[in-house]
Amino acid sequence: MFGDMMGKLQEAQQKAAETKERLNTVSITEESAGGKVKVHITGNREIKDLEIDNSLLQDEEELADHLILALNKAITKAGEINEREMQAAASGALNIPGMDKLFGK
């Protein structure tokens, strides 16, 4: 029984690692200012690129506002995707007796 439990736990850890690796390939783009600011981020919440229209470079405050808006939208979306995928990967661990208490289920 203990060996089976350890095997399932290792399997769940492997699934979580694979999911995290896959989330590096998930690309999310969010924008603000009608597309003048674009943020490209991975499912693991790593910012890969920023695109800023030259027209926003004249007003530092406006640019900062639009950057914050686009970044927050991208981070929120990436967080939702990340959480959903990691929960799915961890669901196998919930089938191990007693693990449901560990994950708060």
C-alpha positions as CSV (number, residue, x, y, z in Angstrom):
1,M,0.0,0.0,0.0
2,F,2.8,2.4,0.9
3,G,4.6,1.7,-2.3
4,D,1.4,2.3,-4.3
5,M,0.9,5.6,-2.5
6,M,4.5,6.7,-3.2
7,G,4.0,5.7,-6.8
8,K,0.9,7.8,-7.2
9,L,2.6,10.7,-5.4
10,Q,5.6,10.5,-7.8
11,E,3.2,10.3,-10.7
12,A,1.4,13.5,-9.5
13,Q,4.7,15.3,-9.1
14,Q,5.7,14.3,-12.6
15,K,2.4,15.5,-14.0
16,A,2.9,18.8,-12.2
17,A,6.4,19.2,-13.6
18,E,5.1,18.4,-17.1
19,T,2.3,20.8,-16.8
20,K,4.7,23.6,-15.7
21,E,6.9,22.9,-18.7
22,R,3.9,22.9,-21.0
23,L,2.7,26.2,-19.5
24,N,6.0,27.8,-20.7
25,T,4.7,27.2,-24.3
26,V,1.3,28.8,-23.6
27,S,1.4,32.3,-25.1
28,I,-1.1,35.0,-23.8
29,T,-1.4,38.5,-25.3
30,E,-3.3,41.2,-23.5
31,E,-3.6,44.9,-24.6
32,S,-4.7,48.3,-23.6
33,A,-5.1,51.7,-25.2
34,G,-6.9,50.1,-28.2
35,G,-3.9,47.9,-29.0
36,K,-1.2,50.5,-28.5
37,V,0.2,48.5,-25.6
38,K,0.5,44.8,-25.9
39,V,1.9,42.4,-23.3
40,H,3.0,38.8,-24.3
41,I,3.2,36.4,-21.3
42,T,3.5,32.7,-20.8
43,G,1.2,30.5,-18.8
44,N,3.8,30.5,-16.0
45,R,3.5,34.3,-15.8
46,E,6.8,35.1,-17.5
47,I,6.6,38.3,-19.5
48,K,8.2,37.6,-23.0
49,D,7.6,40.9,-24.8
50,L,6.1,44.3,-24.6
51,E,4.9,46.3,-27.7
52,I,4.4,50.0,-27.2
53,D,3.1,52.3,-29.9
54,N,5.3,55.4,-30.4
55,S,2.4,57.7,-29.9
56,L,2.4,56.8,-26.2
57,L,6.0,57.7,-25.6
58,Q,5.2,61.4,-25.3
59,D,3.2,61.1,-22.1
60,E,4.9,59.1,-19.4
61,E,1.9,59.0,-17.1
62,E,-0.4,57.7,-19.8
63,L,2.1,55.1,-20.9
64,A,2.5,53.9,-17.3
65,D,-1.2,53.6,-16.8
66,H,-1.6,51.6,-20.0
67,L,1.3,49.4,-19.2
68,I,0.0,48.6,-15.7
69,L,-3.5,47.8,-17.1
70,A,-2.2,45.5,-19.8
71,L,0.3,43.8,-17.4
72,N,-2.3,43.2,-14.8
73,K,-4.8,41.8,-17.3
74,A,-2.1,39.4,-18.7
75,I,-0.9,38.3,-15.2
76,T,-4.5,37.6,-14.1
77,K,-5.3,35.6,-17.2
78,A,-2.0,33.6,-17.0
79,G,-2.7,33.0,-13.3
80,E,-6.1,31.6,-14.1
81,I,-4.7,29.3,-16.7
82,N,-1.8,28.2,-14.5
83,E,-4.1,27.5,-11.6
84,R,-6.5,25.5,-13.7
85,E,-3.8,23.4,-15.3
86,M,-1.9,22.7,-12.0
87,Q,-5.1,21.7,-10.3
88,A,-5.8,19.2,-13.1
89,A,-2.3,17.8,-12.8
90,A,-2.6,17.5,-9.1
91,S,-6.0,15.8,-9.2
92,G,-4.3,12.4,-9.4
93,A,-2.8,13.0,-6.0
94,L,-6.3,13.5,-4.5
95,N,-7.0,9.8,-5.1
96,I,-4.3,8.8,-2.6
97,P,-5.9,8.1,0.8
98,G,-5.4,11.0,3.1
99,M,-4.1,13.4,0.4
100,D,-7.4,15.1,0.2
101,K,-6.7,16.6,3.6
102,L,-3.3,17.9,2.4
103,F,-4.9,19.8,-0.5
104,G,-7.8,21.1,1.5
105,K,-10.5,19.1,-0.3
